[in-house]
Amino acid sequence: MLSRNGRKVWVRDEATILSDETGQPYMIQGVLLDITERKQFENEIARLDRLNLIGEMAAGIGHEIRNPMTTVRGFLQWLSNKKECTKYKEYYDLMIDELNRANSIISEYLSLAKNRTINLKNQNLNAILETMFPLIQADAMVSDKYVVLDLAGIPDLLLDEKEIRQLILNLIRNGLEAMPAGGAITIRTYQEGNKAILSIQDEGPGINPDVIEKLGTPFFSTKEQGAGLGLAVCYSIATRHEAAIDVQTSQNGTTFFVQFKTSR
């Protein structure tokens, strides 16, 4: 059902038949109850269970796959440096790059497990963003796009820096890919009540309403070459940090909000 403002809502109807003194029914009295929050909670639990299952499966086989990959990679590097194999170096380098890409995909799978060990320390999110800014800016400039940093004072948070950097890069690169040349990504931090907010806003065409519900689902991607793991990893990282991700989208762009608790 759609609400007055066009928002999709879940409802449960409850109805009672009213009868007169002779027992003849003359009216049905009913009420519609908004159960959207409950459905969203149920969907979130189901999504997290799927993420964790995939992560646990990856953890079980990741080691077995990486061992032979490391051996193959080592021999390719050794062969590529041999004088008699110099003319094939381009092919060796290509194979090594593909092995690196496969290893990166395995790492993304492992990032989905909710019981993954993380190293939480009191850190300043603004400091992490400022350190990353040159890298983010370079990424944007390659495709003639821009990055705006708008950081307000927020308290230190318990963060795993490596994971937070991955979450930030995934969200920013998604935004960059969604925009035409000349567009800008705006990165903001601010405090709202007992939450520190990181928002990443792009100037793309927005996300289709049918796609919104599937965001963060493993293997779901709107990109031709996408593995469908980038946002799934972001949601898993947020869960391990007891944070939440919200999305607002329109034809003028999309904003991802990552909400961190400032006290635990």
C-alpha atoms as one frame of an Amber mdcrd trajectory, in Angstrom:
protein
   0.000   0.000   0.000   1.169   3.570  -0.698   0.865   6.321   1.897  -0.197
   9.888   1.045   3.393  10.925   0.459   3.961   7.981  -1.881   5.904   5.873
   0.623   5.369   2.137   0.428   3.949   0.762   3.711   3.010  -2.667   5.023
  -0.381  -2.977   6.720  -2.395  -5.626   8.546  -6.171  -5.397   8.388  -8.415
  -6.367  11.298 -12.176  -6.471  10.737 -15.275  -7.252  12.816 -18.802  -7.960
  11.566 -21.422  -5.975  13.482 -24.932  -7.453  13.822 -28.248  -5.974  14.921
 -30.441  -7.304  17.756 -31.915  -9.924  15.419 -28.491 -11.253  14.577 -28.475
  -9.849  11.059 -25.101  -8.403   9.989 -25.354  -4.788   8.919 -21.780  -3.481
   8.979 -18.163  -4.511   8.773 -15.944  -2.412  11.008 -12.249  -2.567  10.264
  -8.911  -0.949  10.938  -5.585  -0.979   9.104  -2.478  -1.266  11.271   0.877
   0.031   9.962   3.377  -2.824  10.431   6.106  -1.342   8.201   8.690  -1.128
  10.991   8.106  -4.750  11.965   8.462  -5.920   8.344  11.629  -3.878   7.923
  13.050  -5.439  11.081  12.175  -8.949   9.866  13.745  -8.251   6.460  16.893
  -6.892   8.116  17.254 -10.002  10.298  16.812 -12.259   7.236  19.361 -10.231
   5.257  21.941 -10.399   8.054  21.439 -14.158   8.354  22.136 -14.545   4.611
  25.261 -12.389   4.886  26.556 -14.386   7.825  25.906 -17.732   6.123  27.887
 -16.658   3.058  30.688 -15.314   5.252  30.913 -18.541   7.223  30.991 -20.618
   4.032  33.749 -18.388   2.652  35.743 -18.737   5.877  35.472 -22.514   5.578
  36.858 -22.728   2.051  38.882 -19.495   1.801  42.030 -21.041   3.272  41.822
 -24.082   0.995  41.468 -21.878  -2.109  44.113 -19.321  -1.155  46.871 -21.886
  -0.550  47.052 -23.161  -4.169  46.493 -19.623  -5.470  49.540 -18.421  -3.531
  51.633 -21.245  -4.987  50.514 -20.486  -8.543  51.138 -16.761  -8.050  54.653
 -17.424  -6.721  55.608 -19.586  -9.715  54.186 -17.014 -12.161  56.282 -14.279
 -10.566  59.369 -16.514 -10.686  58.815 -17.414 -14.349  58.125 -13.827 -15.375
  61.588 -12.817 -14.126  63.431 -15.568 -16.029  65.351 -14.303 -19.061  63.924
 -16.925 -21.442  60.355 -15.987 -20.407  60.719 -12.215 -20.848  58.694 -12.206
 -24.071  55.718 -13.651 -22.151  55.935 -11.177 -19.235  52.748  -9.373 -20.346
  50.807 -12.632 -20.077  52.320 -13.493 -16.703  51.432 -10.050 -15.357  47.854
 -10.467 -16.613  47.523 -13.835 -14.855  48.946 -12.398 -11.620  46.463  -9.490
 -11.804  43.582 -11.932 -12.209  44.774 -13.970  -9.221  44.931 -10.743  -7.198
  41.367  -9.943  -8.263  40.197 -13.426  -7.223  41.926 -12.975  -3.864  40.165
  -9.628  -3.434  36.786 -11.272  -4.075  37.551 -13.941  -1.456  38.380 -11.143
   1.016  35.003  -9.534   0.310  33.233 -12.828   0.980  35.095 -13.160   4.287
  33.996  -9.624   5.217  30.354 -10.757   5.264  30.659 -12.917   8.391  29.152
 -11.167  11.431  31.510 -13.022  13.807  34.615 -11.769  12.006  37.220 -10.524
  14.496  37.691  -6.754  14.410  40.144  -4.463  16.184  38.068  -1.669  17.747
  39.929   1.396  19.000  38.899   4.908  19.990  39.465   6.850  16.780  38.302
  10.045  15.122  36.269   9.465  11.969  37.153  12.945  10.661  40.870  12.160
  10.926  40.372   8.940   8.923  38.481  10.858   6.224  41.144  13.573   6.020
  43.850  10.921   5.632  41.870   9.228   2.855  40.935  12.456   1.072  43.902
  12.554  -1.395  43.109   8.975  -2.510  39.381   9.742  -2.851  40.146  12.948
  -4.765  42.485  11.110  -7.153  39.789   8.477  -7.813  37.283  11.214  -8.663
  39.594  13.280 -10.863  40.305  10.313 -13.142  36.682  10.507 -14.364  36.406
  14.340 -14.162  34.394  14.335 -10.934  34.833  16.172  -7.659  34.764  15.535
  -3.925  33.600  18.000  -1.259  34.560  17.417   2.381  32.284  19.010   4.991
  33.324  17.785   8.434  31.763  18.955  11.701  32.957  18.179  15.201  32.069
  14.663  16.328  33.366  12.610  19.292  35.821   9.746  18.937  34.234   6.391
  18.105  35.146   2.734  18.620  36.258   1.851  15.096  38.254  -0.722  13.185
  40.103   1.658  10.857  40.714  -0.899   8.110  37.034  -1.837   7.938  35.814
   1.767   8.095  38.148   2.728   5.254  36.690  -0.125   3.192  33.113   0.991
   3.955  33.909   4.603   2.992  35.674   3.653  -0.246  32.870   1.288  -1.292
  30.171   3.924  -0.774  32.174   6.679  -2.479  33.115   4.570  -5.489  29.465
   3.528  -5.912  28.532   7.210  -5.917  31.243   8.109  -8.411  30.110   5.347
 -10.769  26.510   6.587 -10.569  27.355  10.136 -11.723  28.173  11.674 -15.108
  31.368  13.708 -15.590  31.291  17.002 -13.725  29.333  15.619 -10.771  30.355
  15.968  -7.142  30.389  13.677  -4.117  29.774  15.430  -0.797  31.089  13.749
   2.357  29.695  15.100   5.625  30.017  14.269   9.291  27.863  15.718  12.050
  26.278  14.810  15.363  22.569  14.210  15.836  21.514  13.406  19.389  23.561
  10.453  20.617  24.645   9.502  17.096  27.575  10.521  14.912  26.518  10.577
  11.269  28.605   9.991   8.162  26.729  10.953   4.997  27.909  10.397   1.417
  25.836  12.198  -1.208  26.136  11.868  -4.985  24.553  13.754  -7.882  23.457
  10.711  -9.868  19.990   9.915 -11.235  18.822   8.214  -8.038  17.969   4.592
  -7.280  14.889   2.842  -8.602  12.375   2.139  -5.773  12.369  -1.570  -6.679
  16.137  -1.649  -6.180  16.122   0.112  -2.795  14.657  -2.938  -1.028  17.429
  -5.146  -2.431  20.378  -2.943  -1.432  22.907  -4.920   0.570  21.675  -8.275
  -0.740  24.675 -10.463  -1.648  25.203 -10.939  -5.409  22.603  -8.296  -6.315
  24.078  -5.637  -8.596  22.807  -3.194 -11.209  26.287  -3.086 -12.796  27.158
  -5.337 -15.711  30.510  -6.325 -14.192  29.448  -6.059 -10.544  29.868  -8.976
  -8.137  27.096  -7.641  -5.907  29.258  -7.689  -2.779  30.301  -4.042  -2.255
  27.185  -2.824  -0.434  26.699  -6.187   1.274  30.174  -5.733   2.791  29.243
  -2.173   3.885  26.151  -3.425   5.713  28.174  -6.169   7.419  30.842  -3.700
   8.549  28.143  -1.373   9.890  26.556  -4.253  11.834  29.894  -5.174  13.438
  30.230  -1.534  14.545  26.654  -1.468  15.905  25.898   1.167  13.267  22.971
   1.500  10.865  22.823   2.484   7.201  19.921   4.507   5.792  19.363   5.644
   2.219  17.566   8.642   0.750  17.243   8.913  -3.007  15.602  11.093  -5.631
  16.165  12.057  -9.254  18.727  14.599  -7.979  20.969  12.036  -6.298  21.365
   9.520  -3.497  22.647   9.905   0.055  23.853   7.067   2.270  23.773   7.786
   6.014  25.914   5.686   8.360  24.783   6.246  11.954  27.240   5.410  14.729
  26.330   5.341  18.430  28.475   7.812  20.364  28.125   5.828  23.607  27.905
   2.046  24.096
